[in-house]
Each structure stands twice: as C-alpha cells, then as structure tokens.
Amino acid sequence: MLARHRDPRVTPVELWDVVVDGAPLYAAPRDATYGRALARAVEALRDGEAACESATPLPEACRRVDRVVLAGGAAGHVRWDSSRVPAVCAPEPERCAERGGLAVLAGARGLVVDLGQSRLKILAGDGRRWSSPRDLAAIPISTRPVDGAGRAALIAFVAAGLRAAAGAGCERIVMALPCEIAPDGALGTCSYPWGAGEPIVEAFLAAAGLGAVPTLLVNDAELAAIGVAEDGVAPGVTLVLTLGFGVGGALVERAA
C-alpha cells in the first residue's frame, strides 16, 4: 500500500553536502554567516560550479534558478546574503510541508506525517495537530551498522504518534521523510537508524495498526516545495530551501 509520490512541478535537489569553501554545507556554522554559506551554494548551482561531497548529480534546472524561498522552522532566523539571487521567507515557513501534504491528500480523510530529524509532526485532515520531539538518548544519530535498540525506539515513537493522531476512518497517509526516496519507494539513509532500502515505513504502519492504509511517501523538502507551489510562485524556477536540523532543497518550475 506504499507508493512514491511525485509532483510534476517539483524536482528534488540534494544540496545538503554541496561544498562551500572546502567544506560540505551541512558542516557550515549555524551563526550569522550561515545565510552567506547558503547563498554561495545557490550561486554555485546557478553557475554550474557546485560539487557535492557525495558526487550526487544535480538537476540541470539548477542553472536557471531565478529566486529562493526559505521554508522550515529555521527559515526566519537566516539572513540571506546574495546580490545575485533574491530570496524571501515563505508565509508561515514552518507549515509549508503541511500545506503541501493537504494538497496531496486532496480532500481525503487522513494524515500528513512529517518525520523531521528533530521532531515528528502530524496534521490530521480535520486540522488536529500532534507533535513530539525526538529523544536523542533513545533514538541517537544513526551509525552504521544500524543500532537495533534505536531502530526499535524509532518504530515505537512514530507508531505512537500515528495512533494518537489517526482517529477513526483514516483513508490515506502522506508521509514526508528526511532522505532520498527512489521511484519504487526504497529509502536512502539519514540520521535515523534505518538501513538503505529497509522497509521501515511498513514497520511504522504495522506497529500503529495502519498497515492497510494507502500511504504516499515524499521527501520532506519536496513536500514543502509543493506547499510553496500551492501558495503560488512566479514564472521561472524557484528553489525552495527547507531549513531545520539540516538543509534540504527542491525546485518548483512554472511556465510563463
């Protein structure tokens, strides 16, 4: 009952490890200079000079970025610093993914689940919200091989949230995840304790008693970008940067 959701307006961009001044973006200090580091990464994307530490290919459309929209819980704390690429903060930037998830639900009774790397947030279609922070003592930043106790705690953590939020008659779940998602729904790795390709979402749903509910998987930055697209963007290419525990990105393209 799982499927990888893709919005034709949105293209994911794995820029968390774009190298800026000899170091990957994820290592940039979260201080007053962070906005300049983000801007330099975007300028390098536009110039075709960006390189990822992991050698991940970057979409050609990055060369055509016209503007940046900042989303996520940390968006309002970043001072953008580029004279070449303008940037704005999205309205209610911490809720871009919620707006995207509601668009994907398309009126169905269900849940928008955002498994961020520091917090689990769930929005029900009727407006109820549920949120809980990640307990780093129980679910530590993942190592390889995967920590079995941390994996079990993660499953219990997500399942508890799903049970608390689901209510009766859940018809569909939209789940945003902080990792790459292959076309067949296979997950890449992230800071959570699961291995590449592991059926961890199936484990979440089974533990919550929701294994039969159709579930759409979306990268978290893509879902925020869907929310930005629903808000309305100017013609051209908009890069949505999601700022929180780390940085994610997705392009929104709109024809003139």
C-alpha positions as a printed NumPy array, in Angstrom:
array([[  0.   ,   0.   ,   0.   ],
       [  3.031,   2.272,  -0.283],
       [  3.788,   4.499,  -3.27 ],
       [  6.348,   7.172,  -4.029],
       [  4.505,  10.456,  -4.717],
       [  5.902,  12.878,  -7.275],
       [  4.501,  16.271,  -8.198],
       [  5.326,  17.222, -11.813],
       [  6.031,  20.804, -10.718],
       [  8.733,  19.777,  -8.248],
       [ 12.267,  18.387,  -8.684],
       [ 14.316,  17.312,  -5.644],
       [ 17.799,  18.766,  -5.16 ],
       [ 20.208,  17.022,  -2.794],
       [ 22.293,  20.026,  -1.77 ],
       [ 22.95 ,  19.255,   1.895],
       [ 26.522,  18.266,   1.006],
       [ 27.302,  20.89 ,  -1.649],
       [ 30.866,  22.002,  -0.942],
       [ 31.285,  25.65 ,   0.076],
       [ 34.762,  26.984,   0.885],
       [ 36.162,  23.464,   1.032],
       [ 33.534,  22.046,   3.414],
       [ 30.066,  20.5  ,   2.885],
       [ 27.07 ,  22.714,   3.549],
       [ 25.881,  20.526,   6.43 ],
       [ 29.068,  21.468,   8.314],
       [ 28.577,  25.234,   7.913],
       [ 28.298,  27.03 ,  11.284],
       [ 24.733,  27.998,  12.262],
       [ 25.696,  31.562,  13.037],
       [ 25.439,  34.955,  11.333],
       [ 27.485,  33.623,   8.39 ],
       [ 25.063,  30.8  ,   7.552],
       [ 22.973,  32.889,   5.171],
       [ 26.081,  33.678,   3.151],
       [ 27.069,  29.997,   3.012],
       [ 23.602,  29.107,   1.689],
       [ 23.776,  31.926,  -0.85 ],
       [ 27.197,  30.843,  -2.085],
       [ 25.924,  27.294,  -2.55 ],
       [ 22.989,  28.576,  -4.621],
       [ 25.243,  30.853,  -6.669],
       [ 27.48 ,  27.855,  -7.403],
       [ 24.406,  25.881,  -8.513],
       [ 23.469,  28.653, -10.936],
       [ 26.999,  28.903, -12.286],
       [ 27.232,  25.14 , -12.829],
       [ 30.186,  25.013, -10.454],
       [ 28.564,  23.227,  -7.492],
       [ 30.021,  19.905,  -6.42 ],
       [ 28.561,  17.536,  -3.846],
       [ 30.739,  15.655,  -1.397],
       [ 28.803,  12.505,  -2.339],
       [ 29.058,  13.21 ,  -6.099],
       [ 25.231,  13.28 ,  -6.31 ],
       [ 24.199,  14.641,  -9.732],
       [ 22.389,  17.979,  -9.619],
       [ 19.425,  18.795, -11.904],
       [ 20.223,  20.921, -14.941],
       [ 17.413,  23.28 , -13.943],
       [ 19.602,  24.481, -11.051],
       [ 21.37 ,  26.62 , -13.66 ],
       [ 18.097,  28.524, -14.184],
       [ 17.161,  29.383, -10.597],
       [ 15.512,  32.825, -10.528],
       [ 14.74 ,  33.112,  -6.829],
       [ 14.855,  31.312,  -3.487],
       [ 12.05 ,  30.705,  -0.993],
       [ 13.095,  29.84 ,   2.561],
       [ 10.906,  27.299,   4.385],
       [ 11.125,  25.257,   7.568],
       [ 11.38 ,  26.063,  11.247],
       [ 14.719,  27.89 ,  10.98 ],
       [ 13.832,  29.968,   7.904],
       [ 13.038,  33.106,   9.865],
       [ 16.433,  33.082,  11.578],
       [ 18.565,  33.133,   8.411],
       [ 19.925,  36.382,   6.994],
       [ 20.174,  35.769,   3.256],
       [ 23.296,  37.303,   1.729],
       [ 23.352,  37.349,  -2.066],
       [ 23.197,  40.246,  -4.506],
       [ 22.66 ,  37.823,  -7.4  ],
       [ 19.777,  35.603,  -6.288],
       [ 16.859,  37.164,  -4.388],
       [ 15.25 ,  35.271,  -1.513],
       [ 12.071,  35.592,   0.524],
       [ 10.751,  33.748,   3.552],
       [  7.6  ,  31.719,   2.873],
       [  4.416,  32.663,   4.748],
       [  4.336,  30.57 ,   7.935],
       [  7.518,  28.81 ,   6.765],
       [  7.247,  26.042,   9.362],
       [  3.916,  24.976,   7.802],
       [  4.891,  24.715,   4.127],
       [  5.012,  20.914,   4.358],
       [  1.571,  20.871,   5.996],
       [  0.114,  22.868,   3.106],
       [  1.813,  20.573,   0.627],
       [  0.53 ,  17.497,   2.435],
       [ -3.047,  18.749,   2.46 ],
       [ -2.793,  19.313,  -1.297],
       [ -1.598,  15.727,  -1.758],
       [ -4.382,  14.388,   0.49 ],
       [ -6.76 ,  16.089,  -1.956],
       [ -9.667,  16.113,   0.488],
       [ -9.275,  12.545,   1.715],
       [ -9.62 ,  11.881,   5.445],
       [ -6.096,  11.201,   6.544],
       [ -2.811,  12.366,   7.982],
       [  0.143,  14.471,   6.889],
       [  3.14 ,  12.99 ,   8.705],
       [  6.414,  14.937,   8.746],
       [  9.244,  12.894,  10.241],
       [ 11.784,  15.659,  10.696],
       [ 15.222,  14.845,  12.   ],
       [ 14.5  ,  16.569,  15.311],
       [ 10.709,  16.278,  15.669],
       [  7.713,  14.245,  14.483],
       [  4.787,  16.418,  13.384],
       [  1.395,  15.124,  12.302],
       [ -1.538,  17.079,  10.889],
       [ -4.945,  15.452,  10.518],
       [ -7.148,  16.498,   7.637],
       [ -9.633,  17.969,  10.129],
       [ -6.97 ,  20.345,  11.482],
       [ -5.855,  18.454,  14.595],
       [ -2.101,  18.601,  15.216],
       [  0.23 ,  16.261,  17.089],
       [  3.924,  16.919,  17.69 ],
       [  6.704,  15.295,  19.684],
       [ 10.476,  15.904,  19.835],
       [ 12.956,  13.174,  19.014],
       [ 14.561,  11.708,  22.119],
       [ 18.221,  11.611,  21.095],
       [ 19.067,   9.389,  24.06 ],
       [ 16.652,   6.703,  22.837],
       [ 16.98 ,   7.408,  19.086],
       [ 20.56 ,   8.595,  18.608],
       [ 22.046,   9.974,  15.417],
       [ 22.426,   6.868,  13.297],
       [ 25.644,   4.951,  12.947],
       [ 26.481,   2.001,  10.7  ],
       [ 25.67 ,  -0.766,  11.295],
       [ 22.241,   0.391,  12.459],
       [ 21.669,   0.357,  16.214],
       [ 18.917,  -2.197,  16.882],
       [ 17.686,  -0.578,  20.085],
       [ 17.499,   2.816,  18.398],
       [ 15.545,   1.307,  15.499],
       [ 13.033,  -0.277,  17.888],
       [ 12.641,   3.022,  19.747],
       [ 12.108,   4.858,  16.446],
       [  9.34 ,   2.458,  15.407],
       [  7.635,   2.864,  18.786],
       [  7.994,   6.669,  18.583],
       [  6.419,   7.006,  15.137],
       [  3.736,   4.391,  15.807],
       [  2.667,   6.195,  18.986],
       [  2.227,   9.416,  17.04 ],
       [  0.268,   7.706,  14.281],
       [ -2.072,   6.034,  16.763],
       [ -2.616,   9.287,  18.652],
       [ -3.405,  11.266,  15.512],
       [ -5.219,   8.784,  13.269],
       [ -8.663,   8.622,  14.843],
       [-11.346,   6.663,  13.005],
       [-11.653,   6.265,   9.271],
       [ -8.14 ,   7.196,   8.135],
       [ -8.267,   6.874,   4.343],
       [ -4.782,   7.99 ,   3.329],
       [ -1.43 ,   8.965,   4.802],
       [  1.089,  11.355,   3.271],
       [  4.481,  10.797,   4.903],
       [  7.421,  13.166,   4.477],
       [ 10.836,  11.664,   5.163],
       [ 14.29 ,  13.3  ,   5.509],
       [ 16.03 ,  11.13 ,   2.92 ],
       [ 16.202,  10.31 ,  -0.747],
       [ 13.296,   8.177,  -1.975],
       [ 13.701,   6.035,  -5.085],
       [ 10.902,   5.767,  -7.676],
       [  9.96 ,   2.368,  -6.219],
       [  9.72 ,   3.847,  -2.713],
       [ 13.027,   2.471,  -1.417],
       [ 14.519,   4.818,   1.17 ],
       [ 18.033,   6.16 ,   1.421],
       [ 19.711,   6.712,   4.758],
       [ 19.59 ,   9.733,   7.053],
       [ 20.25 ,  10.493,  10.719],
       [ 17.597,   7.974,  11.795],
       [ 18.527,   4.328,  12.454],
       [ 17.42 ,   2.531,   9.313],
       [ 19.426,   0.97 ,   6.536],
       [ 19.227,   1.815,   2.839],
       [ 16.203,   0.136,   1.278],
       [ 14.908,  -1.13 ,   4.614],
       [ 11.079,  -1.329,   4.843],
       [ 10.956,   0.934,   7.88 ],
       [  7.728,   2.708,   6.88 ],
       [  5.949,  -0.639,   6.723],
       [  7.189,  -1.252,  10.266],
       [  5.817,   2.127,  11.424],
       [  2.396,   1.438,   9.933],
       [  2.173,  -2.143,  11.153],
       [  3.058,  -1.13 ,  14.711],
       [  0.351,   1.549,  14.598],
       [ -2.277,  -0.825,  13.212],
       [ -2.442,   1.163,   9.967],
       [ -0.767,  -1.29 ,   7.61 ],
       [ -3.754,  -1.347,   5.245],
       [ -3.958,   2.438,   4.812],
       [ -2.646,   3.693,   1.437],
       [  0.481,   5.723,   2.138],
       [  2.286,   8.157,  -0.149],
       [  5.986,   8.781,   0.502],
       [  7.521,  12.188,  -0.225],
       [ 10.913,  13.708,   0.506],
       [ 10.412,  16.399,   3.151],
       [ 11.862,  19.213,   1.025],
       [  9.669,  18.181,  -1.901],
       [  6.558,  18.349,   0.271],
       [  7.488,  21.846,   1.449],
       [  8.028,  22.817,  -2.199],
       [  4.547,  21.517,  -3.062],
       [  3.243,  23.795,  -0.318],
       [  5.125,  26.743,  -1.818],
       [  3.762,  25.874,  -5.269],
       [  0.238,  25.807,  -3.828],
       [  0.846,  29.262,  -2.328],
       [  1.761,  30.47 ,  -5.824],
       [  5.144,  31.183,  -7.412],
       [  6.271,  33.489, -10.2  ],
       [  7.063,  32.03 , -13.625],
       [ 10.531,  30.509, -13.912],
       [ 12.485,  28.333, -11.495],
       [ 12.154,  28.76 ,  -7.739],
       [ 14.497,  26.943,  -5.361],
       [ 12.821,  26.091,  -2.059],
       [ 15.309,  25.64 ,   0.779],
       [ 13.995,  23.854,   3.874],
       [ 15.954,  24.852,   6.95 ],
       [ 15.803,  22.967,  10.218],
       [ 18.073,  20.24 ,  11.568],
       [ 19.804,  20.379,   8.181],
       [ 19.092,  21.874,   4.772],
       [ 17.006,  20.363,   2.002],
       [ 16.07 ,  21.64 ,  -1.406],
       [ 13.614,  21.274,  -4.256],
       [ 12.911,  23.191,  -7.447],
       [  9.477,  24.465,  -8.446],
       [  9.128,  25.203, -12.161],
       [  6.304,  27.28 , -13.587],
       [  5.911,  28.126, -17.251],
       [  5.41 ,  31.748, -18.234]])
